[in-house]
């Protein structure tokens, strides 16, 4: 049955709400997605959702945004994927473009105070989501051991490349230790992707990596050069938003497209807005020193860095449906699911928990916010926004009082 207009509108409004309230980076985004699409709407089972995260962790690009694309795809096809991305991404992209246009007039201290409050609320959201996921996937000694081992490895070493090794190790343990386990049909992950769409997507991805640099070199067009750089980064960076920063800096600062001072200011602003960290690309395009339209350049960079994610989701999840029924793969997924909980928990430990222990009063605030989130008496998005605003106002008041 084809999606109806109301279905598209509901999808847009749902992701728009998330795009305006999902502060705190990829782990927080995944927590918000889980609350909305596993607990509330029941679009996915816990097993399907965690499998979705696992696959996206292996893909280059922003994992949380790819999960959002897959959710939109599941609910309303290819157009649904675009609507989900647009609604989730545009609020922060617009804010960052406006920030780029107002670099000399905004108070960076206000942004910092807002970000501090938002981080505390986001920790509470992540704790709640991890507790729910652990109850589903860490139910015996082996899965608990996988989770704890994954957490310790990633928290101690904090090397992004290790996450792939951890997931592979967890898959091997799953194959060896969970032979008697089966995966029910309702837990299989199937997305409505046609064969032609998958093949075209992978062809375009490969063509973009080969043809775009040639075209940028031949025509010497600034917009084409920007598109090529950001497309290449979106198609090749592993490890999410924070890993993309050195690559972006190397591309735009070293080339003289954006000053280092503006780059750092934009990164700070990105921490204070909701949505994916990859929307930093919109700021970099808008803050360009190339004497081209800032708004148009911002949109070009934004679309270019996310386009590979569309193509990868189409290609990879189409072929996934042909291998997921393999019994050995099912057992591997059982181990991977426990490892994913551990990976997400490690991000909570390092650096978030380490930072909180430096300020005991923040620990008390997080504890109170966590109880509030677990009570489910107030919507999570209301808690997040109110905490950020109150933090900004209180910190601003005291800074003026003692200045």
VEXKEVO-409309 format. One record per residue (C-alpha): residue number from 0; residue in one letter; x, y, z. Coordinates in steps of 0.001 Angstrom, whole numbers, plus 500000, padded with zeros to 6 digits. Layout:
REM residues N
(atom NUM,'A',(X,Y,Z))
...
END
This chain:
REM residues 403
(atom 0,'X',(500000,500000,500000))
(atom 1,'X',(501379,503351,498973))
(atom 2,'X',(502028,505878,501743))
(atom 3,'X',(499289,508486,502076))
(atom 4,'X',(499772,512233,502432))
(atom 5,'X',(498888,512061,506129))
(atom 6,'X',(501589,509436,506637))
(atom 7,'X',(504184,511729,505052))
(atom 8,'X',(502985,514642,507186))
(atom 9,'X',(503059,512588,510397))
(atom 10,'X',(506574,511396,509549))
(atom 11,'X',(507713,514959,508851))
(atom 12,'X',(506270,516322,512094))
(atom 13,'X',(507714,513463,514142))
(atom 14,'X',(511245,513939,512794))
(atom 15,'X',(510901,517717,512984))
(atom 16,'X',(510185,517393,516707))
(atom 17,'X',(513233,515159,517068))
(atom 18,'X',(515329,517530,514959))
(atom 19,'X',(514442,520395,517295))
(atom 20,'X',(515031,518480,520536))
(atom 21,'X',(517646,515747,519901))
(atom 22,'X',(520645,517376,521574))
(atom 23,'X',(523812,515579,522626))
(atom 24,'X',(525279,513798,519618))
(atom 25,'X',(524796,510369,518025))
(atom 26,'X',(524204,508306,521174))
(atom 27,'X',(521507,510719,522343))
(atom 28,'X',(519916,510693,518866))
(atom 29,'X',(519730,506898,518919))
(atom 30,'X',(518174,507057,522378))
(atom 31,'X',(515512,509464,521103))
(atom 32,'X',(514861,507292,518036))
(atom 33,'X',(514447,504241,520224))
(atom 34,'X',(511980,505983,522528))
(atom 35,'X',(509897,507176,519585))
(atom 36,'X',(510004,504268,517129))
(atom 37,'X',(510478,501233,519392))
(atom 38,'X',(508616,502148,522570))
(atom 39,'X',(505923,504529,521299))
(atom 40,'X',(505192,503776,517654))
(atom 41,'X',(506541,500195,517667))
(atom 42,'X',(507841,500536,514107))
(atom 43,'X',(510731,498243,515085))
(atom 44,'X',(511287,495628,517715))
(atom 45,'X',(514269,496106,520025))
(atom 46,'X',(516154,493436,518093))
(atom 47,'X',(515463,495066,514714))
(atom 48,'X',(516486,498475,516000))
(atom 49,'X',(519740,497236,517498))
(atom 50,'X',(520549,495335,514297))
(atom 51,'X',(519922,498573,512430))
(atom 52,'X',(522414,500379,514684))
(atom 53,'X',(524954,497581,514274))
(atom 54,'X',(524910,497763,510477))
(atom 55,'X',(525102,501569,510443))
(atom 56,'X',(528124,501418,512767))
(atom 57,'X',(529939,499581,509980))
(atom 58,'X',(529039,502119,507297))
(atom 59,'X',(531011,505312,506683))
(atom 60,'X',(529154,508512,507500))
(atom 61,'X',(526881,509604,510366))
(atom 62,'X',(525445,506444,511955))
(atom 63,'X',(522536,508122,513750))
(atom 64,'X',(521427,509930,510585))
(atom 65,'X',(521618,506662,508657))
(atom 66,'X',(519390,505058,511280))
(atom 67,'X',(516968,507959,510775))
(atom 68,'X',(517037,507432,507004))
(atom 69,'X',(516274,503739,507468))
(atom 70,'X',(513353,504571,509771))
(atom 71,'X',(511894,506927,507173))
(atom 72,'X',(512475,504313,504487))
(atom 73,'X',(510679,501680,506540))
(atom 74,'X',(507644,503887,507096))
(atom 75,'X',(507233,505622,503727))
(atom 76,'X',(509747,504406,501154))
(atom 77,'X',(512357,506525,499394))
(atom 78,'X',(510445,509768,499840))
(atom 79,'X',(509980,508890,503500))
(atom 80,'X',(513765,508597,503888))
(atom 81,'X',(514236,512067,502410))
(atom 82,'X',(511458,513540,504571))
(atom 83,'X',(512980,512009,507720))
(atom 84,'X',(516430,513376,506847))
(atom 85,'X',(515109,516814,505898))
(atom 86,'X',(512989,517251,509029))
(atom 87,'X',(515690,515936,511369))
(atom 88,'X',(518574,517865,509807))
(atom 89,'X',(517196,521221,508720))
(atom 90,'X',(516539,522806,512146))
(atom 91,'X',(520211,522611,513143))
(atom 92,'X',(521397,523397,509598))
(atom 93,'X',(519321,526585,509523))
(atom 94,'X',(520565,527637,512961))
(atom 95,'X',(524184,527069,511955))
(atom 96,'X',(523811,528969,508678))
(atom 97,'X',(522286,531879,510607))
(atom 98,'X',(525153,531658,513087))
(atom 99,'X',(527657,531808,510228))
(atom 100,'X',(525931,534936,508920))
(atom 101,'X',(526085,536510,512394))
(atom 102,'X',(529556,535525,513541))
(atom 103,'X',(530436,538995,514768))
(atom 104,'X',(527225,539711,516666))
(atom 105,'X',(526380,536605,518752))
(atom 106,'X',(527576,536042,522314))
(atom 107,'X',(529566,532801,522380))
(atom 108,'X',(529234,532612,526189))
(atom 109,'X',(525455,532263,525911))
(atom 110,'X',(525899,529353,523510))
(atom 111,'X',(528367,527726,525907))
(atom 112,'X',(525984,528053,528881))
(atom 113,'X',(523131,526599,526835))
(atom 114,'X',(525265,523674,525725))
(atom 115,'X',(526270,522854,529305))
(atom 116,'X',(522669,522471,530402))
(atom 117,'X',(521709,520444,527362))
(atom 118,'X',(524554,517985,527982))
(atom 119,'X',(523269,517237,531490))
(atom 120,'X',(519744,516491,530245))
(atom 121,'X',(521081,514359,527417))
(atom 122,'X',(523018,512152,529863))
(atom 123,'X',(519738,511296,531593))
(atom 124,'X',(518125,510412,528255))
(atom 125,'X',(521043,508137,527321))
(atom 126,'X',(520981,506358,530702))
(atom 127,'X',(517288,505564,530267))
(atom 128,'X',(517738,504230,526728))
(atom 129,'X',(520726,502074,527683))
(atom 130,'X',(518830,500589,530621))
(atom 131,'X',(515968,499586,528324))
(atom 132,'X',(518333,498104,525720))
(atom 133,'X',(520320,496194,528347))
(atom 134,'X',(517127,494578,529653))
(atom 135,'X',(516468,493235,526149))
(atom 136,'X',(519934,492105,525045))
(atom 137,'X',(521977,491444,528175))
(atom 138,'X',(519916,488778,529872))
(atom 139,'X',(522483,486058,530602))
(atom 140,'X',(526093,485757,531737))
(atom 141,'X',(527577,485611,528226))
(atom 142,'X',(525757,488644,526841))
(atom 143,'X',(526471,490629,530012))
(atom 144,'X',(530141,489697,529713))
(atom 145,'X',(530193,490843,526061))
(atom 146,'X',(528590,494138,527057))
(atom 147,'X',(531048,494777,529905))
(atom 148,'X',(534072,493793,527821))
(atom 149,'X',(532973,496096,525001))
(atom 150,'X',(532441,498930,527460))
(atom 151,'X',(535862,498517,529090))
(atom 152,'X',(537776,498300,525804))
(atom 153,'X',(536170,501380,524273))
(atom 154,'X',(536160,503434,527498))
(atom 155,'X',(539837,502764,528219))
(atom 156,'X',(541287,503118,524742))
(atom 157,'X',(538662,505408,523109))
(atom 158,'X',(539933,504577,519613))
(atom 159,'X',(537195,504688,516988))
(atom 160,'X',(538708,501898,514870))
(atom 161,'X',(538420,499556,517857))
(atom 162,'X',(534620,499560,517600))
(atom 163,'X',(534859,497464,514433))
(atom 164,'X',(537161,494979,516151))
(atom 165,'X',(534839,494814,519162))
(atom 166,'X',(531786,494130,516984))
(atom 167,'X',(533636,491418,515024))
(atom 168,'X',(534817,489801,518276))
(atom 169,'X',(531262,489885,519659))
(atom 170,'X',(529971,488276,516468))
(atom 171,'X',(532496,485449,516796))
(atom 172,'X',(531512,484876,520435))
(atom 173,'X',(527870,484834,519349))
(atom 174,'X',(528573,482169,516730))
(atom 175,'X',(530402,479990,519249))
(atom 176,'X',(528183,480477,522290))
(atom 177,'X',(524648,481099,521037))
(atom 178,'X',(524184,478155,518671))
(atom 179,'X',(520854,477176,520164))
(atom 180,'X',(519355,480623,519731))
(atom 181,'X',(516987,481477,516898))
(atom 182,'X',(515675,484701,515489))
(atom 183,'X',(511922,484974,515000))
(atom 184,'X',(510525,486334,511782))
(atom 185,'X',(509260,489475,513516))
(atom 186,'X',(512835,490356,514443))
(atom 187,'X',(514117,490234,510872))
(atom 188,'X',(515050,493632,509468))
(atom 189,'X',(513413,494248,506097))
(atom 190,'X',(513236,497637,504387))
(atom 191,'X',(511227,498382,501211))
(atom 192,'X',(514152,498849,498805))
(atom 193,'X',(513904,497788,495157))
(atom 194,'X',(516761,496016,493414))
(atom 195,'X',(517079,498829,490855))
(atom 196,'X',(517340,501469,493605))
(atom 197,'X',(520088,499518,495380))
(atom 198,'X',(522140,499021,492216))
(atom 199,'X',(521725,502634,491084))
(atom 200,'X',(522684,503892,494550))
(atom 201,'X',(525911,501891,494737))
(atom 202,'X',(526786,502876,491157))
(atom 203,'X',(526245,506566,491950))
(atom 204,'X',(528360,506259,495094))
(atom 205,'X',(531272,504770,493169))
(atom 206,'X',(530841,507219,490303))
(atom 207,'X',(530792,510157,492712))
(atom 208,'X',(534096,509137,494259))
(atom 209,'X',(535728,508778,490832))
(atom 210,'X',(534040,511385,488624))
(atom 211,'X',(533569,514333,491013))
(atom 212,'X',(537313,514929,491604))
(atom 213,'X',(537884,514842,487834))
(atom 214,'X',(535088,517319,487157))
(atom 215,'X',(536261,519624,489962))
(atom 216,'X',(539766,519607,488494))
(atom 217,'X',(538609,520222,484929))
(atom 218,'X',(536054,522986,485465))
(atom 219,'X',(537658,524767,488466))
(atom 220,'X',(534191,525609,489785))
(atom 221,'X',(534039,526565,493479))
(atom 222,'X',(530647,524974,494121))
(atom 223,'X',(531780,521790,492399))
(atom 224,'X',(534974,521764,494479))
(atom 225,'X',(532937,522126,497683))
(atom 226,'X',(530542,519363,496643))
(atom 227,'X',(533430,517037,495769))
(atom 228,'X',(535211,517593,499116))
(atom 229,'X',(532141,517121,501289))
(atom 230,'X',(530835,514151,499272))
(atom 231,'X',(534209,512427,499615))
(atom 232,'X',(534254,513010,503383))
(atom 233,'X',(530688,511728,503793))
(atom 234,'X',(531550,508583,501840))
(atom 235,'X',(534820,507722,503562))
(atom 236,'X',(534800,508870,507199))
(atom 237,'X',(534224,506129,509796))
(atom 238,'X',(533386,506757,513423))
(atom 239,'X',(530755,509498,513297))
(atom 240,'X',(530670,513229,513824))
(atom 241,'X',(533688,513850,516051))
(atom 242,'X',(535968,511877,513733))
(atom 243,'X',(534912,514001,510776))
(atom 244,'X',(536262,517188,512359))
(atom 245,'X',(539965,516644,511524))
(atom 246,'X',(539019,515743,507959))
(atom 247,'X',(536868,518845,507597))
(atom 248,'X',(539572,521037,509075))
(atom 249,'X',(542123,519618,506678))
(atom 250,'X',(539812,520263,503733))
(atom 251,'X',(538442,523723,504466))
(atom 252,'X',(540992,525435,506731))
(atom 253,'X',(544118,524207,504973))
(atom 254,'X',(542593,525194,501624))
(atom 255,'X',(541756,528682,502889))
(atom 256,'X',(538005,528230,502457))
(atom 257,'X',(537280,528970,506151))
(atom 258,'X',(539498,530652,508769))
(atom 259,'X',(540596,528565,511755))
(atom 260,'X',(538928,531012,514153))
(atom 261,'X',(535580,530656,512389))
(atom 262,'X',(536024,526885,512191))
(atom 263,'X',(536390,526653,515986))
(atom 264,'X',(533487,529043,516571))
(atom 265,'X',(531277,526943,514314))
(atom 266,'X',(532285,523741,516065))
(atom 267,'X',(531327,525276,519399))
(atom 268,'X',(527944,526337,518024))
(atom 269,'X',(527375,522849,516625))
(atom 270,'X',(527605,521437,520155))
(atom 271,'X',(524781,523737,521245))
(atom 272,'X',(522251,522874,518534))
(atom 273,'X',(520165,519715,518136))
(atom 274,'X',(520498,517235,515324))
(atom 275,'X',(523507,515541,513704))
(atom 276,'X',(527044,516889,514072))
(atom 277,'X',(527458,516577,510294))
(atom 278,'X',(525292,519701,509957))
(atom 279,'X',(528539,521493,510824))
(atom 280,'X',(529034,521260,507052))
(atom 281,'X',(526232,523805,506554))
(atom 282,'X',(528074,526274,508778))
(atom 283,'X',(531357,525725,506927))
(atom 284,'X',(529700,526358,503589))
(atom 285,'X',(527988,529502,504854))
(atom 286,'X',(531176,530802,506508))
(atom 287,'X',(533208,530397,503325))
(atom 288,'X',(535795,532985,502335))
(atom 289,'X',(535338,532280,498622))
(atom 290,'X',(533053,535224,497855))
(atom 291,'X',(530173,532940,496884))
(atom 292,'X',(526618,532855,498220))
(atom 293,'X',(526856,531724,501873))
(atom 294,'X',(523356,530233,502015))
(atom 295,'X',(523718,528349,498742))
(atom 296,'X',(527212,527136,499683))
(atom 297,'X',(525905,525978,503065))
(atom 298,'X',(523136,523938,501436))
(atom 299,'X',(525518,522483,498841))
(atom 300,'X',(527943,521299,501537))
(atom 301,'X',(525106,519946,503668))
(atom 302,'X',(523582,517898,500853))
(atom 303,'X',(526973,516678,499627))
(atom 304,'X',(528091,515269,502978))
(atom 305,'X',(524800,513422,503569))
(atom 306,'X',(524228,512131,500019))
(atom 307,'X',(526566,509104,500459))
(atom 308,'X',(524461,508024,503451))
(atom 309,'X',(521341,507832,501268))
(atom 310,'X',(523226,505742,498719))
(atom 311,'X',(524815,503445,501325))
(atom 312,'X',(521539,502789,503157))
(atom 313,'X',(519829,501877,499891))
(atom 314,'X',(522607,499580,498751))
(atom 315,'X',(523567,497850,501992))
(atom 316,'X',(520132,497240,503477))
(atom 317,'X',(518802,495818,500210))
(atom 318,'X',(521415,493066,500200))
(atom 319,'X',(521095,492538,503954))
(atom 320,'X',(517659,490942,503516))
(atom 321,'X',(519217,488057,501552))
(atom 322,'X',(521725,487061,504228))
(atom 323,'X',(519970,487797,507524))
(atom 324,'X',(518166,484425,507622))
(atom 325,'X',(521440,482554,507816))
(atom 326,'X',(521496,480749,511194))
(atom 327,'X',(525170,481503,511804))
(atom 328,'X',(524532,485182,511113))
(atom 329,'X',(521586,485175,513521))
(atom 330,'X',(523825,483850,516292))
(atom 331,'X',(526440,486466,515453))
(atom 332,'X',(523795,489203,515715))
(atom 333,'X',(522929,488054,519236))
(atom 334,'X',(526511,488757,520275))
(atom 335,'X',(526668,492000,518302))
(atom 336,'X',(523492,493310,519966))
(atom 337,'X',(525116,492959,523406))
(atom 338,'X',(528288,494631,522097))
(atom 339,'X',(526319,497599,520731))
(atom 340,'X',(524905,498222,524216))
(atom 341,'X',(528473,498140,525524))
(atom 342,'X',(529701,500539,522843))
(atom 343,'X',(526974,503048,523628))
(atom 344,'X',(527642,502643,527345))
(atom 345,'X',(531347,503344,526783))
(atom 346,'X',(530505,506726,525268))
(atom 347,'X',(528559,507486,528427))
(atom 348,'X',(531560,506544,530584))
(atom 349,'X',(534239,508315,528542))
(atom 350,'X',(534145,511258,528176))
(atom 351,'X',(530743,512139,529657))
(atom 352,'X',(531063,510527,533101))
(atom 353,'X',(534690,511631,533478))
(atom 354,'X',(533656,515219,532852))
(atom 355,'X',(530784,515013,535332))
(atom 356,'X',(532994,513744,538163))
(atom 357,'X',(534978,516957,537916))
(atom 358,'X',(531896,518858,539090))
(atom 359,'X',(529906,517013,541835))
(atom 360,'X',(526969,519417,541550))
(atom 361,'X',(526498,518280,537956))
(atom 362,'X',(526285,514662,539135))
(atom 363,'X',(523430,515625,541452))
(atom 364,'X',(521613,517400,538620))
(atom 365,'X',(522037,514405,536307))
(atom 366,'X',(520741,512083,539024))
(atom 367,'X',(517611,514198,539432))
(atom 368,'X',(517066,514476,535677))
(atom 369,'X',(517495,510710,535297))
(atom 370,'X',(514777,510061,537877))
(atom 371,'X',(512562,512513,535998))
(atom 372,'X',(513141,510759,532672))
(atom 373,'X',(512490,507317,534188))
(atom 374,'X',(509245,508566,535713))
(atom 375,'X',(507965,509348,532190))
(atom 376,'X',(505706,512046,533612))
(atom 377,'X',(507203,514796,531450))
(atom 378,'X',(508078,514389,527743))
(atom 379,'X',(511808,513961,527199))
(atom 380,'X',(512019,516852,524742))
(atom 381,'X',(510481,519212,527323))
(atom 382,'X',(513064,518113,529924))
(atom 383,'X',(515938,518668,527486))
(atom 384,'X',(514887,522135,526348))
(atom 385,'X',(513956,523408,529812))
(atom 386,'X',(517254,522205,531278))
(atom 387,'X',(519223,523962,528550))
(atom 388,'X',(517317,527241,528848))
(atom 389,'X',(517436,527293,532670))
(atom 390,'X',(521164,526529,532609))
(atom 391,'X',(521811,529356,530154))
(atom 392,'X',(519796,531862,532193))
(atom 393,'X',(521328,530861,535563))
(atom 394,'X',(524917,530840,534270))
(atom 395,'X',(524388,534157,532495))
(atom 396,'X',(522949,535705,535677))
(atom 397,'X',(525893,534617,537835))
(atom 398,'X',(528470,535620,535237))
(atom 399,'X',(527007,539131,535148))
(atom 400,'X',(526647,539230,538937))
(atom 401,'X',(530320,538505,539545))
(atom 402,'X',(531745,540339,536538))
END
